[in-house]
Amino acid sequence: MTDQEKMAMAMTGQVPTEVAVTSHEGLQQMMAAYGKAAASDTETLAEIDIRKLIPSIGMSRDTETINATIADQALPQNGKRVIFLCFISVRAMRTLWPPEALSEKYGRPICTTGWVLPSSVKKNSTHGEFVINDDVPYPYEIIESVPNPDREGQILNIARKHKDGDNCYFDCEKCPYNQFGSMSKHDTKREGSRAKACNESRTYFVIPVERGERLPFEDEDLFVFNLSDSWRTRANPFGIGMFNVSFGTNSKQVESIALQAAVREMPQGALVFRVGNKHDTSGSFTIASMVPELQGFLDPKDFFGVVQPSSSDNVGEFAIDWVSDFVKRYARTQSVTAAAEAAF
């Protein structure tokens, strides 16, 4: 059997029985066959939180390298000092985590806005939603409006303490944990910290890229890039990853990425950045921050053919649509469904 015949069999989901799967060639054919068979295995995907099949990118605090994993398995970019990415979309989030001493017991955020547009955070128009849990006894109170039994037509605002399981929300603009210096009051292990207890972050939806030819700029060393399909799966057809960064330690870098697009009058998703990891120390804490450097631009056929349509009339299945749908399905929104607003 020729190599061409063996490859044809692998593409149709067959594994030649005379080829040992323990050989390099046999292993490739076996994986190709199983990959084809998985296309009809819808039951498996139904059991999975799809978010776990999205690559997670971040900065290591142990070394000045990049963390890149999917379902706790290392990706080829894991442990590298730099990574080349196309930032196709971004969302903001505010999250209040429990103090370090209670983090293992509680195990989830006390309060979070979920993914929202950065403009909402800038305007301070977000709401954080939380469910009271007696394991983290915060003395929040609800203002309950009730009729005054002694005076017809008058409404009394009665304060009552939350009960375990109450679903409530915060107005982020009024929240004391959204103030600088609140971290030292929130967590005794962070005494003296000037940071906010409520952490603001950015989630960039990114796609890895491959470098092509140099662009003919006279004063800049920039290149054209093409999208890589290295992260693509059935559950993630565009190969999109999530790159999470703390806004507090990366505010200048976040602004720099946006400015690079604005001054060139280009969509942010058309720019390609080389991202590194820089360490600083604050007392006993290691702060890892990203170092984004513009390297070039995405090939127009990839941007307009894959990332987003070339016009509002040209709608279809694009990466930007996939991100929007993903956010709607897996993130809390600002449509507050909580029972009442928490008062301070």
C-alpha positions in Angstrom: 0.0 0.0 0.0 1.4 3.4 -1.0 1.7 6.4 1.3 -1.0 8.1 -0.8 -3.4 5.2 -0.3 -2.7 5.1 3.4 -3.4 8.9 3.7 -6.7 8.4 1.7 -7.8 5.7 4.1 -7.0 8.0 7.1 -9.0 10.8 5.7 -12.0 8.6 5.3 -11.7 7.4 8.9 -10.1 4.1 8.2 -6.9 2.8 9.9 -4.9 0.3 7.8 -4.7 -2.9 9.9 -1.1 -3.6 8.7 0.2 -0.3 10.1 1.2 -0.5 13.8 -0.5 2.4 15.7 2.6 2.5 17.9 4.6 3.8 15.0 4.7 7.5 14.2 2.8 7.0 10.9 0.3 4.7 12.5 -0.4 7.1 15.3 -1.1 9.9 12.9 -3.6 7.7 11.0 -5.2 6.6 14.2 -5.7 10.1 15.5 -7.1 11.2 12.1 -9.6 8.4 12.1 -10.7 9.1 15.7 -11.0 12.8 14.9 -13.4 12.0 12.0 -15.4 9.6 14.2 -15.7 12.3 16.9 -17.7 14.5 14.5 -20.8 12.5 15.2 -20.2 12.2 18.9 -22.7 14.9 20.1 -23.3 13.2 23.5 -19.8 13.9 24.7 -20.0 17.6 24.0 -23.4 17.8 25.7 -21.7 16.8 29.0 -19.0 19.5 28.8 -18.9 23.1 29.9 -17.7 24.5 26.5 -15.7 27.2 28.3 -13.2 24.4 29.3 -12.5 23.8 25.6 -11.5 27.4 25.1 -7.7 28.0 25.4 -6.8 30.1 28.5 -3.9 32.5 28.2 -2.3 34.4 31.0 1.0 35.5 32.6 2.9 33.2 34.9 3.8 34.5 38.3 6.5 31.9 38.7 8.6 32.9 35.7 8.4 35.6 33.1 6.6 33.3 30.6 3.2 32.8 29.1 0.6 30.3 30.5 -1.3 28.7 27.7 -3.6 25.7 28.5 -6.8 24.0 27.5 -8.6 21.8 30.0 -5.5 21.9 32.2 -3.4 20.6 29.3 -0.4 22.6 28.1 -0.6 24.1 24.6 2.5 24.5 22.4 2.7 28.2 23.5 2.8 27.3 27.2 6.1 28.3 28.8 7.2 30.5 26.0 8.5 34.0 26.7 6.3 35.6 24.0 3.2 34.9 22.0 1.9 36.5 18.9 -1.9 37.3 19.0 -4.7 39.0 17.2 -7.0 40.7 19.7 -10.4 40.4 18.0 -12.7 41.5 20.9 -12.6 42.5 24.5 -14.9 42.4 27.6 -14.5 43.9 31.1 -15.5 42.4 34.4 -15.5 43.4 38.1 -15.2 40.7 40.7 -15.0 40.7 44.4 -13.3 37.6 45.7 -13.4 36.4 49.3 -10.4 37.2 51.6 -7.5 34.8 51.2 -8.3 33.0 54.5 -11.8 32.1 53.2 -10.9 31.4 49.5 -10.7 27.6 49.8 -13.9 27.4 51.9 -16.0 29.7 49.7 -14.4 28.8 46.3 -16.2 31.4 44.1 -16.6 35.1 43.7 -18.7 36.9 46.3 -19.9 39.4 43.7 -19.4 39.8 40.0 -20.7 41.8 37.1 -20.0 39.1 34.6 -18.7 40.2 31.2 -19.7 43.7 30.2 -18.6 46.2 27.6 -15.6 48.3 28.7 -17.6 51.4 28.1 -20.0 50.3 30.9 -17.1 50.1 33.3 -15.7 53.4 32.3 -19.1 55.1 32.9 -19.4 53.2 36.2 -22.8 52.0 35.2 -22.4 48.3 36.1 -24.1 46.2 38.7 -22.5 43.3 40.6 -24.7 40.3 41.4 -24.3 38.0 44.4 -26.0 35.4 46.5 -25.6 35.7 50.3 -23.7 32.7 51.7 -23.3 32.4 55.5 -19.8 31.1 55.0 -18.8 34.7 54.1 -20.8 36.8 56.7 -20.9 40.3 55.2 -23.2 42.7 57.0 -25.1 43.9 54.0 -28.6 45.1 54.4 -31.5 45.5 52.1 -33.8 48.4 52.1 -37.4 47.1 51.9 -40.2 49.5 51.0 -43.4 48.8 52.9 -46.6 50.7 53.6 -46.8 52.6 56.9 -49.6 51.0 58.9 -50.1 54.2 60.9 -50.3 56.7 58.0 -52.2 55.9 54.8 -50.2 56.5 51.6 -46.8 56.7 53.3 -44.0 54.3 52.4 -41.4 53.3 55.0 -38.0 52.1 54.0 -37.1 49.2 56.4 -33.6 47.9 56.6 -33.4 44.1 57.1 -30.3 41.9 57.1 -29.9 39.5 54.2 -30.7 35.9 54.7 -28.7 33.0 53.4 -29.5 32.4 49.8 -30.9 35.9 49.1 -30.1 37.0 45.6 -29.1 40.7 45.6 -27.1 43.2 43.6 -24.8 46.1 44.1 -24.6 49.4 42.2 -20.8 49.5 41.5 -20.7 53.3 41.7 -21.8 53.2 45.4 -20.0 50.0 46.4 -17.3 50.7 49.1 -15.2 47.7 47.7 -14.9 49.7 44.5 -12.8 52.3 46.2 -9.0 52.6 46.4 -7.7 51.4 49.8 -10.6 49.0 50.4 -8.4 45.9 49.9 -6.7 46.4 53.3 -10.1 46.5 55.0 -11.4 43.5 53.0 -8.4 41.2 53.5 -6.2 41.4 56.7 -3.4 39.8 54.8 -3.2 42.8 52.5 -2.9 45.4 55.2 -1.6 48.7 53.9 -2.7 47.9 50.3 -4.0 50.9 48.4 -5.7 48.6 45.9 -9.5 48.1 45.4 -10.9 45.0 46.9 -13.1 44.6 43.8 -10.8 43.5 41.0 -11.4 44.9 37.5 -10.1 42.8 34.6 -10.2 42.5 30.9 -10.8 39.4 28.9 -9.4 39.6 25.4 -10.7 37.1 22.8 -7.6 36.2 20.8 -6.5 34.1 17.9 -2.8 33.0 17.4 -1.2 34.1 14.2 1.7 33.2 11.9 4.1 35.8 10.5 4.3 36.4 6.8 6.2 39.0 4.7 7.6 42.3 5.9 5.5 45.3 5.0 7.1 48.2 3.0 7.1 50.8 5.8 10.3 52.9 5.8 10.3 53.8 9.5 8.7 50.7 11.1 9.6 47.0 11.1 6.1 45.5 10.7 4.8 42.3 9.1 1.6 40.9 7.6 0.2 37.9 9.6 -2.2 35.1 8.9 -4.5 33.4 11.4 -3.4 30.1 12.7 -5.7 27.1 13.0 -3.8 25.5 15.8 -6.5 26.0 18.4 -9.5 25.1 16.2 -11.9 22.4 17.3 -15.5 21.4 16.6 -16.5 23.3 19.8 -14.3 26.3 18.9 -14.3 26.5 15.1 -12.3 29.7 14.9 -9.6 28.7 17.4 -10.4 31.5 19.8 -8.6 31.8 23.2 -9.3 33.9 26.2 -6.5 36.1 27.5 -7.3 37.4 31.0 -5.5 40.3 32.5 -5.9 42.4 35.7 -6.8 46.0 34.8 -5.1 47.4 37.9 -1.7 46.2 36.8 -2.3 46.5 33.1 -4.3 49.7 32.6 -1.6 51.5 30.6 -1.1 48.4 28.4 -4.9 48.1 27.8 -5.0 51.7 26.8 -1.9 51.3 24.6 -3.5 48.4 22.6 -6.6 50.6 22.0 -4.6 53.6 21.1 -2.5 51.7 18.5 -5.7 50.9 16.7 -7.2 54.4 17.1 -4.2 56.4 15.9 -3.9 54.2 12.8 -7.7 54.3 12.2 -7.9 50.5 12.1 -10.1 48.0 14.0 -8.3 46.6 17.0 -8.8 43.1 15.6 -6.7 43.9 12.6 -3.6 44.5 14.7 -1.1 41.8 15.7 0.8 42.1 19.0 3.8 40.3 20.4 2.9 39.8 24.0 5.5 39.2 26.8 5.4 38.9 30.6 7.1 41.4 33.0 7.4 40.9 36.7 7.4 43.5 39.4 7.2 43.1 43.2 5.0 44.9 45.7 6.1 43.8 49.2 5.8 40.0 49.2 3.6 39.9 46.1 4.8 39.2 42.5 2.9 41.3 40.0 2.8 39.9 36.4 1.9 42.3 33.7 1.7 42.0 30.0 4.1 43.7 27.5 2.3 44.2 24.2 4.4 45.3 21.2 2.8 46.0 17.8 4.3 43.6 15.2 2.0 44.1 12.2 -1.4 43.6 10.7 -3.7 40.8 9.9 -4.0 39.9 6.2 -7.2 41.5 5.0 -8.6 38.2 3.6 -8.4 36.8 7.1 -9.8 39.9 8.8 -12.8 40.4 6.4 -13.2 36.7 5.6 -12.9 35.3 9.1 -12.9 37.8 11.9 -15.7 40.2 10.9 -17.7 41.0 7.7 -16.6 43.8 5.4 -19.9 45.6 5.8 -23.1 45.5 7.8 -24.9 43.9 4.9 -22.4 41.1 4.8 -23.5 39.1 7.8 -22.7 35.4 8.5 -20.6 33.1 10.6 -17.6 35.2 11.6 -15.3 35.0 14.6 -16.8 38.3 16.1 -20.3 36.7 15.9 -19.0 33.6 17.7 -17.6 35.8 20.5 -20.8 37.7 20.9 -22.8 34.4 21.1 -20.3 32.9 23.5 -20.6 35.9 25.9 -24.4 35.8 25.8 -24.5 32.1 26.6 -21.8 32.0 29.3 -21.7 35.4 31.1 -24.0 37.2 33.4 -25.3 40.4 31.9 -26.5 43.7 33.3 -30.1 42.6 33.1 -30.5 42.4 36.9 -32.6 39.5 38.0 -31.8 39.9 41.7 -34.4 40.3 44.4 -33.3 43.7 45.6 -30.5 46.2 45.6 -28.2 46.0 48.6 -27.8 49.2 50.6 -24.6 50.3 52.3 
